[in-house]
Amino acid sequence: IMAYMKANNYEVAEAGETITFQGLVARSTSQAFFLTFCTALGMASLALVLQIQFQDLVLPGIGAPNWFFLTLLSPYAGIYYWRSGDRIDDLKVKLATNDDETLNEITIEGNDEEIERMWRTLELQEKGMVKVEGILG
């Protein structure tokens, strides 16, 4: 487990009965673009609703507003994510054995994605679960 955590840029933050690993999760360019795209889609939907709802609206000095200009605000969602995208991820691991020392039980607490990747990579099984091969192999 220690080698896996070191390979994924995690460092030991606290060691005792429970070992706490800390790692830096870097911001992702693809997530920033996806967030911008989803925001643009949401703003375009809002603009369509506002366009239908306020057809006869005339603002003094501006005239009839074009609500679709709201989609120009969507890049700010990506910029906001990019400025605050790095985060520190904690993972707590506790190792316990039975009295005969024939069975090891590992308790892991942390981010769901990281735990999923960890048990697939290390080929661990959840307690009480049996691995069944899929049809497609």
C-alpha positions as CSV (number, residue, x, y, z in Angstrom):
1,I,0.0,0.0,0.0
2,M,2.9,2.3,0.8
3,A,4.5,1.8,-2.6
4,Y,1.1,2.5,-4.3
5,M,0.6,5.7,-2.4
6,K,4.2,6.9,-3.1
7,A,3.7,6.1,-6.8
8,N,0.6,8.3,-6.8
9,N,2.3,11.3,-5.2
10,Y,0.9,10.8,-1.7
11,E,3.1,11.5,1.4
12,V,2.7,10.2,4.9
13,A,1.2,13.1,6.9
14,E,0.5,11.2,10.2
15,A,1.5,7.7,11.3
16,G,0.1,5.8,14.2
17,E,-2.7,3.3,14.5
18,T,-4.2,4.9,11.4
19,I,-1.8,6.2,8.7
20,T,-2.9,9.4,7.0
21,F,-1.7,10.1,3.5
22,Q,-1.9,13.5,1.8
23,G,-1.6,14.2,-1.9
24,L,-2.1,17.2,-4.1
25,V,-4.8,16.7,-6.8
26,A,-3.9,19.0,-9.7
27,R,-6.5,21.0,-11.6
28,S,-7.5,19.6,-15.0
29,T,-7.7,21.4,-18.3
30,S,-10.4,19.0,-19.5
31,Q,-12.5,19.7,-16.4
32,A,-12.2,23.4,-16.9
33,F,-13.3,23.2,-20.5
34,F,-16.2,20.8,-19.6
35,L,-17.3,23.2,-16.8
36,T,-17.2,26.1,-19.3
37,F,-19.3,24.1,-21.8
38,C,-21.9,23.1,-19.2
39,T,-22.2,26.7,-18.0
40,A,-22.6,27.9,-21.6
41,L,-25.4,25.3,-22.1
42,G,-27.1,26.3,-18.9
43,M,-26.9,30.0,-19.8
44,A,-28.2,29.4,-23.3
45,S,-31.2,27.5,-21.8
46,L,-31.8,30.3,-19.4
47,A,-31.6,32.8,-22.2
48,L,-34.1,30.9,-24.2
49,V,-36.6,30.9,-21.3
50,L,-36.0,34.6,-20.7
51,Q,-36.4,35.3,-24.5
52,I,-39.8,33.5,-24.5
53,Q,-41.0,35.0,-21.2
54,F,-40.1,38.6,-21.9
55,Q,-40.8,39.0,-25.6
56,D,-42.3,42.5,-25.3
57,L,-39.7,43.9,-22.8
58,V,-38.1,47.2,-23.8
59,L,-35.5,48.7,-21.5
60,P,-35.0,52.4,-21.6
61,G,-31.7,53.3,-23.4
62,I,-31.0,49.7,-24.5
63,G,-34.1,48.6,-26.3
64,A,-35.1,45.0,-26.5
65,P,-32.4,42.9,-24.7
66,N,-30.7,39.9,-26.3
67,W,-30.7,37.4,-23.5
68,F,-28.2,35.1,-25.3
69,F,-25.4,37.5,-24.4
70,L,-25.5,35.7,-21.0
71,T,-23.6,32.8,-22.6
72,L,-20.6,35.1,-22.8
73,L,-20.3,34.8,-19.0
74,S,-19.6,31.0,-19.2
75,P,-15.7,31.3,-19.5
76,Y,-15.7,32.8,-16.1
77,A,-16.8,29.4,-14.7
78,G,-13.7,27.9,-16.2
79,I,-11.5,30.7,-14.9
80,Y,-12.9,30.3,-11.4
81,Y,-12.2,26.6,-11.4
82,W,-8.7,27.1,-12.8
83,R,-7.8,29.6,-10.0
84,S,-9.1,27.2,-7.2
85,G,-8.7,23.8,-8.9
86,D,-5.8,22.4,-6.8
87,R,-6.9,20.6,-3.7
88,I,-5.2,18.5,-1.0
89,D,-6.7,15.0,-0.8
90,D,-6.5,12.9,2.5
91,L,-6.6,9.1,2.6
92,K,-6.6,7.2,5.9
93,V,-5.6,3.6,6.1
94,K,-5.9,1.3,9.1
95,L,-4.5,-2.2,9.1
96,A,-6.0,-4.9,11.5
97,T,-5.3,-8.6,11.8
98,N,-7.2,-11.3,13.5
99,D,-5.9,-13.2,16.6
100,D,-4.2,-16.0,14.5
101,E,-2.6,-13.4,12.2
102,T,-4.0,-15.3,9.2
103,L,-6.3,-12.6,7.9
104,N,-5.6,-8.9,7.3
105,E,-8.3,-6.3,7.3
106,I,-7.6,-2.9,5.7
107,T,-10.0,0.0,6.5
108,I,-9.6,2.8,4.0
109,E,-11.3,6.2,4.3
110,G,-11.0,8.9,1.7
111,N,-12.1,10.0,-1.8
112,D,-14.3,7.5,-3.5
113,E,-12.5,7.8,-6.9
114,E,-9.1,7.2,-5.2
115,I,-10.4,4.2,-3.2
116,E,-11.9,2.7,-6.3
117,R,-8.7,3.1,-8.3
118,M,-6.6,1.7,-5.4
119,W,-8.6,-1.5,-4.9
120,R,-8.7,-2.2,-8.6
121,T,-4.9,-1.6,-9.0
122,L,-3.9,-3.6,-5.9
123,E,-6.6,-6.3,-6.7
124,L,-8.2,-6.0,-3.2
125,Q,-11.7,-7.3,-2.4
126,E,-14.3,-5.7,-0.3
127,K,-15.2,-7.6,2.9
128,G,-17.9,-10.2,2.2
129,M,-17.7,-9.7,-1.6
130,V,-16.9,-12.4,-4.1
131,K,-15.3,-11.5,-7.5
132,V,-17.4,-12.7,-10.4
133,E,-15.9,-12.6,-13.9
134,G,-18.0,-10.7,-16.5
135,I,-19.4,-12.1,-19.7
136,L,-17.1,-10.1,-21.9
137,G,-14.0,-11.1,-20.0
